[in-house]
Amino acid sequence: MALAQYLRQRRIPVDHVNLSHVKKSKELDDNSLTKNEVKDALTIAR
């Protein structure tokens, strides 16, 4: 959490992403268990 505190002190917005929710959402989107950075980023951005 040190990075988050550092960024917040400099008024840079920080969000926490629950990785288990990302995984479940990704699987629901295309019914695939494949791991892919682009797919993860798109799921988090939604």
C-alpha positions in Angstrom: 0.0 0.0 0.0 3.0 2.3 0.1 2.6 3.1 -3.6 -1.0 3.9 -3.2 -0.3 6.3 -0.3 2.5 7.9 -2.3 0.2 8.5 -5.2 -2.6 9.8 -3.1 -0.3 12.3 -1.4 0.4 13.7 -4.8 -3.4 13.8 -5.6 -3.2 11.0 -8.2 -6.4 8.9 -8.1 -5.9 5.3 -7.1 -8.4 2.5 -7.3 -8.3 -1.0 -5.9 -9.2 -3.9 -8.2 -10.3 -7.2 -6.8 -8.5 -9.8 -9.0 -11.0 -12.6 -8.3 -13.8 -10.3 -9.6 -11.7 -9.6 -12.7 -11.2 -13.3 -13.3 -14.9 -14.1 -12.9 -16.0 -11.3 -15.1 -13.5 -12.2 -17.8 -14.8 -15.8 -17.8 -18.4 -14.7 -18.0 -17.6 -12.4 -21.0 -16.3 -15.1 -23.3 -16.6 -18.4 -21.3 -12.8 -18.9 -21.6 -10.2 -19.5 -18.9 -7.3 -18.1 -21.0 -5.0 -15.5 -19.5 -4.3 -12.5 -21.6 -3.1 -9.0 -20.5 -5.2 -7.2 -23.1 -8.3 -9.1 -22.0 -7.6 -8.3 -18.4 -7.2 -4.6 -19.1 -10.4 -4.4 -21.1 -12.3 -6.2 -18.2 -10.9 -3.8 -15.6 -11.7 -0.8 -17.7 -15.3 -1.6 -17.9 
